Amino acid sequence: MKTVILDGYTLNPGDNPWTGLEELCEITVYDRTKPEQIRERATGADIILTNKTVLDADIINGLPKLKFISVLATGYNVVDLDAAAARNIPVSNVPGYSPPSVAQHVFALLLNHANRVATHDQAVKNGQWAQQEDFCFWNAPLVELAGKKMGIVGFGDIGKKVGVIANSFGMEVLAYAPRPKPEPEYTPFSFVSLEEIFSAADVISLHCPLTAENENFVNKKLLSTMKANAYLINTARGPLINEADLAQALTKGVIVGAALDVVEEEPMLPGNPLSGAPNLTITPHIAWATLEARSRLTNTTVENVRSFLKGKTINVVNGL
């Protein structure tokens, strides 16, 4: 079957081969595809693989040979699921490939804040250490995580992994989940309301999917309930946060700082209100991008395609 990969570069910039897919079907790989190029490139395809390239109803209905879509990610909002279902086209995703890497990135961001690693590295390189009278110096407060409260919004696979790591640092874990979930075995742990997480936690880490109901839910009102020394981390979806409100909170010192791996529009544009915000660390949507995680993503995609070819689809997200 003819398979087209519309935006393969971020998954495989050269270190994560498509060998498994090549053994299954004829594949054509495009590093990136602009919206106006989708129809031309996908015409004649039986299978389409996409990460961020949007497949709306118009595109799906304009591809008569299309039989299967596999999203190169866990999130699948780039595909019109109803339009695919109406055509009896199953849509699969890749769940569970990224929790170790994303959780690791959460703590890379948090530890950079707690120990001011980048700040002090730059200070040493600027010659400030050599100018000191003492054997050490610090130019910003250092924070011990033990005994602090980690608030986790969304307690799926990634949130659970973050909780385990937080517990290993001696942190108390508070979690919010919209639906009942079993409590982990470690302590101290408790499920609490969203409001309590924001008012009580020293660190808040977002791990919920983006929905119409929670878009921009982290806004001025919610930020104002946080502790002045609280730190906000988002490695989930950029639109969960009202960026103008966060920039204002950081500028006015409502919270001590924040770290983001995602923003509302990516790549981040110069006019983003967060561009000049103080006490803010931003990384370019890389929490998912370790080679290990990308390899798991590729391997599961191969299994998605293999299973479809055998007539037994897996990881289907549109009910077929």
C-alpha positions in Angstrom: 0.0 0.0 0.0 1.1 3.5 -0.7 2.0 5.4 2.5 2.7 9.1 2.7 4.4 10.7 5.7 3.5 14.4 5.6 5.8 15.8 8.3 8.5 13.4 9.2 11.5 15.6 10.0 10.9 16.2 13.8 10.5 12.4 14.3 13.4 11.5 12.1 15.9 14.2 11.4 18.3 11.5 10.4 18.8 9.4 13.6 15.6 7.4 13.7 15.2 5.4 10.4 11.9 4.5 8.7 13.2 0.9 8.2 10.2 -0.8 9.8 7.7 1.0 7.7 9.7 0.5 4.5 9.5 -3.3 5.2 5.7 -3.1 5.3 4.7 -0.8 2.4 5.8 1.8 -0.2 6.5 5.0 1.7 7.1 8.6 0.6 8.5 10.9 3.3 8.1 14.7 3.3 10.0 16.6 6.0 7.3 19.3 6.1 4.0 19.9 4.2 2.3 23.2 3.9 -1.5 23.2 4.0 -1.8 24.0 0.3 0.5 21.0 -0.5 -1.4 18.3 1.4 -3.9 17.3 -1.3 -1.3 17.0 -4.0 1.1 15.0 -1.9 -1.6 12.7 -0.3 -3.5 12.0 -3.5 -3.4 8.3 -4.2 -2.3 7.4 -0.6 -3.8 4.5 1.1 -2.2 5.4 4.5 -1.3 8.9 5.8 1.0 9.5 8.7 0.9 13.0 10.2 2.2 14.7 13.3 1.2 18.4 13.2 -0.1 18.6 9.6 -3.9 19.1 9.9 -6.2 16.7 8.1 -9.6 18.4 8.1 -12.9 17.1 6.7 -12.3 18.8 3.3 -8.9 17.1 2.9 -10.1 13.7 4.1 -13.2 13.7 1.9 -11.0 14.7 -1.1 -8.8 11.6 -0.8 -10.9 8.7 -2.2 -8.2 6.1 -1.8 -7.4 6.9 1.9 -8.0 3.9 4.2 -6.0 4.6 7.4 -4.5 7.5 9.3 -1.9 7.1 12.0 -0.9 10.2 14.0 2.8 10.4 14.9 1.9 11.6 18.4 -0.4 10.9 21.4 -2.6 14.0 20.7 -4.8 13.6 17.7 -6.6 16.9 17.4 -5.0 17.5 14.0 -7.4 15.0 12.4 -11.1 15.4 12.0 -12.2 12.2 13.6 -15.8 12.4 12.7 -15.0 13.0 9.0 -12.7 10.0 9.1 -15.3 7.8 10.8 -17.9 8.8 8.3 -15.6 7.4 5.6 -14.9 4.3 7.7 -11.2 5.3 8.0 -9.7 4.3 11.4 -7.4 6.8 13.0 -4.7 5.5 15.4 -2.3 7.4 17.7 0.8 6.5 19.7 0.0 6.4 23.5 2.6 6.0 26.2 5.8 6.7 24.3 6.9 9.9 26.1 6.3 9.7 29.9 9.9 9.0 30.9 11.3 11.8 28.7 8.6 14.4 29.5 8.8 13.7 33.2 12.6 14.0 33.0 12.2 17.4 31.3 9.9 18.6 34.0 12.6 18.1 36.5 15.3 19.5 34.3 13.3 22.7 34.3 12.5 22.5 38.0 16.1 21.8 39.0 17.4 24.6 36.8 15.1 26.9 38.8 15.8 25.5 42.2 19.6 25.5 41.8 19.8 28.3 39.2 22.1 26.2 37.2 22.1 28.2 34.0 22.4 31.5 35.9 25.4 30.4 37.9 27.1 28.8 34.9 26.9 32.1 33.0 28.1 34.0 36.1 31.2 31.8 36.3 31.9 32.2 32.6 31.5 36.0 33.0 34.2 36.0 35.6 32.1 36.7 38.7 33.4 33.7 40.6 37.0 34.8 40.1 36.2 38.1 41.7 34.8 36.7 45.0 36.6 36.7 48.3 35.0 33.4 49.4 35.3 30.0 47.9 31.6 30.1 46.7 28.9 32.6 45.9 25.3 32.6 44.7 23.5 35.5 43.1 19.9 34.1 43.4 18.1 32.1 46.1 18.6 28.3 46.1 15.7 26.1 46.8 15.6 22.6 48.4 12.8 20.5 47.0 12.4 18.1 49.9 9.3 19.1 51.9 7.8 21.2 49.2 4.4 20.4 47.6 4.3 19.3 44.0 0.9 20.0 42.4 0.1 17.8 39.3 -2.8 18.8 37.1 -3.8 15.7 35.1 -2.8 12.3 36.5 -2.3 10.2 33.4 0.8 8.3 32.5 3.1 11.4 32.5 1.5 13.0 35.6 2.0 9.7 37.5 5.7 9.5 36.4 6.2 13.1 37.6 4.6 12.2 40.9 7.0 9.3 41.4 10.0 11.5 40.8 8.7 14.2 43.0 8.2 11.7 45.8 11.8 10.5 45.4 12.9 14.1 46.0 11.0 14.1 49.3 8.1 16.3 48.0 4.5 15.9 49.0 2.4 15.2 45.9 -1.0 16.8 45.3 -2.9 15.7 42.2 -6.0 16.8 40.4 -7.8 14.4 38.0 -11.3 15.1 36.6 -12.2 11.4 36.9 -11.5 9.0 39.8 -8.1 7.3 39.7 -6.4 4.9 42.1 -4.0 6.4 44.5 -0.3 5.5 44.1 1.5 3.5 46.8 3.9 6.3 48.0 3.1 8.9 50.6 2.5 11.7 51.2 -0.1 11.9 48.4 -3.6 13.2 48.0 -6.1 14.0 45.3 -7.4 17.5 45.7 -9.4 20.1 43.8 -7.9 22.2 41.1 -8.3 25.3 43.3 -6.4 23.7 46.2 -3.6 22.7 43.9 -3.1 26.3 42.8 -3.4 27.7 46.3 -1.3 25.2 48.2 1.4 23.9 45.8 5.0 25.2 45.7 5.4 23.8 42.2 2.6 23.2 39.7 3.1 21.0 36.6 0.5 20.7 33.9 -0.2 17.3 32.3 -3.7 17.5 30.9 -4.9 17.3 27.3 -6.2 20.4 25.7 -10.0 20.6 25.4 -12.5 23.3 24.6 -13.3 23.4 28.3 -9.8 24.0 29.7 -8.4 26.3 27.0 -6.7 29.2 28.8 -7.9 27.9 32.2 -4.6 29.1 33.8 -5.6 32.7 33.7 -5.2 35.9 35.8 -7.8 34.7 38.4 -6.2 31.3 39.0 -2.6 32.7 38.9 -3.6 35.2 41.6 -4.4 32.3 44.0 -0.9 30.9 43.8 1.8 31.4 46.4 4.2 34.2 45.7 7.1 31.7 45.7 5.3 29.2 43.6 6.7 27.9 40.2 4.6 26.9 37.2 5.7 24.3 34.6 3.9 23.5 31.4 5.1 20.6 29.2 1.5 19.7 28.0 -0.2 22.1 25.6 0.5 25.8 25.2 -3.1 27.0 25.0 -3.8 25.7 28.5 -2.3 29.0 29.7 -3.4 32.6 29.0 0.0 33.9 27.9 -0.8 37.6 28.5 -2.0 36.8 32.0 1.1 34.7 32.8 3.4 37.5 31.5 1.7 40.0 33.7 1.9 37.7 36.7 5.6 37.2 36.2 6.2 41.0 35.6 4.3 41.9 38.8 5.9 39.2 40.9 2.6 37.4 41.5 4.5 34.1 41.2 8.3 33.6 41.5 8.7 32.1 38.0 7.6 29.7 35.3 9.0 27.2 32.8 7.4 26.3 29.5 8.2 23.7 26.8 5.1 24.7 24.8 3.4 27.9 23.8 0.1 28.7 22.1 1.6 29.3 18.6 4.6 27.3 17.6 7.3 28.1 16.7 7.1 31.0 19.2 6.8 34.3 17.5 8.6 37.5 18.5 5.3 39.2 19.4 4.4 36.6 21.9 3.6 38.4 25.2 5.9 36.0 27.0 9.0 37.1 25.0 10.1 39.7 27.5 8.6 38.2 30.7 11.1 38.0 33.6 11.9 34.8 35.5 10.7 32.6 32.7 12.5 29.6 31.1 11.3 28.5 27.7 12.4 25.4 25.7 11.3 24.7 22.1 8.8 21.9 22.6 11.6 19.3 23.2 10.3 17.3 26.2 9.2 14.5 23.9 12.2 14.5 21.7 14.8 12.2 23.2 15.9 9.6 20.7 14.6 6.9 23.0 11.1 8.4 23.0 11.1 9.0 19.3 12.2 5.4 18.7 9.3 4.2 20.8 7.0 6.4 18.8 8.3 5.1 15.5 8.1 1.4 16.7 4.5 1.8 17.8 3.6 3.5 14.5 5.0 0.5 12.7 2.8 -1.7 14.8 -0.2 0.5 14.0 0.4 0.1 10.3 1.2 -3.6 10.6 -2.0 -4.2 12.5 -4.1 -2.3 10.0 -2.6 -4.3 7.1 -3.6 -7.5 9.0 -7.1 -6.2 9.5 -6.8 -5.8 13.3 -6.3 -2.1 14.0 -4.9 -1.0 17.3 -4.7 2.3 19.2 -7.8 3.5 17.4 -9.2 6.9 18.6 -12.3 7.4 16.5 -14.3 4.3 17.4 -13.7 2.1 14.4 
